[in-house]
Amino acid sequence: MPQPIDPQTEIGRITAAERIQQIAERASLAAQTRMTDETELQRVNAESQVHQTRQKSEEVDEELQRHNPFMGRRRKRKRGEKEEQLADHTLYSPHDRGGGADDTFDHDFDVTV
């Protein structure tokens, strides 16, 4: 024999199901908003902090040393070599000579247009 349908009970069940769906939707939206806020906060923190550069690995240094073994090494000057280099050097100002402002140069610079 069929059970009689109680309209009040059925309306109560439908209303409860709708409320449960609305609560689930609100919880989902709240979780999305929270994740967005946390992501934004992490981005701001990452942009406002100064990061240190990573140290080069020894493998990279060994590879560079193998390809270019004399990189970074300077030749030591011998005595008297500075004068030889100065003779080959083109002087552009009194400071290049090394004497300072005591040296006087007579220049006749004539610009006509």
VENSULMO-V53230 format. One record per residue. RES is the residue in one small letter. SS is DSSP state (H for helix, E for strand, L for the rest). PSI is psi in whole degrees, -180 to 180 (none if undefined). NEAR is the number of other C-alpha atoms within 12 Angstrom. Layout:
# VENSULMO-V53230
RES/SS/PSI/NEAR + RES/SS/PSI/NEAR
This chain:
# VENSULMO-V53230
m/L/134/3 + p/L/149/4 + q/L/142/5 + p/L/145/8 + i/L/126/9 + d/L/112/10 + p/H/-35/10 + q/H/-40/10 + t/H/-43/12 + e/H/-41/13 + i/H/-39/13 + g/H/-41/13 + r/H/-43/14 + i/H/-44/14 + t/H/-41/14 + a/H/-41/14 + a/H/-42/14 + e/H/-42/14 + r/H/-40/14 + i/H/-42/14 + q/H/-42/14 + q/H/-40/14 + i/H/-41/14 + a/H/-41/14 + e/H/-43/14 + r/H/-39/14 + a/H/-40/14 + s/H/-45/14 + l/H/-39/14 + a/H/-39/14 + a/H/-41/14 + q/H/-43/14 + t/H/-42/14 + r/H/-43/14 + m/H/-40/14 + t/H/-44/14 + d/H/-43/14 + e/H/-40/14 + t/H/-42/14 + e/H/-41/14 + l/H/-41/14 + q/H/-40/14 + r/H/-44/13 + v/H/-42/13 + n/H/-41/13 + a/H/-37/12 + e/H/-28/11 + s/H/-11/10 + q/L/147/10 + v/L/124/9 + h/L/146/9 + q/L/147/6 + t/L/150/6 + r/L/142/6 + q/L/141/9 + k/L/144/11 + s/L/157/10 + e/H/-27/10 + e/H/-41/11 + v/H/-44/12 + d/H/-41/15 + e/H/-39/13 + e/H/-43/13 + l/H/-40/16 + q/H/-34/15 + r/H/-40/12 + h/H/-37/11 + n/L/82/12 + p/L/-22/12 + f/L/12/11 + m/L/134/12 + g/L/-5/9 + r/L/135/9 + r/L/149/7 + r/L/137/9 + k/L/137/8 + r/L/146/11 + k/L/164/10 + r/L/140/9 + g/L/-10/10 + e/H/-27/13 + k/H/-40/15 + e/H/-38/14 + e/H/-42/12 + q/H/-36/16 + l/H/-33/14 + a/H/-35/13 + d/H/-17/11 + h/L/137/14 + t/L/126/12 + l/L/129/15 + y/L/-22/10 + s/L/166/16 + p/H/-25/16 + h/H/-23/15 + d/H/-29/16 + r/H/-28/22 + g/L/-10/16 + g/L/-15/12 + g/H/-152/12 + a/H/0/12 + d/H/-32/10 + d/L/134/13 + t/L/137/12 + f/L/132/15 + d/L/114/7 + h/L/134/7 + d/L/101/6 + f/L/110/7 + d/L/120/6 + v/L/116/5 + t/L/143/4 + v/L/none/3
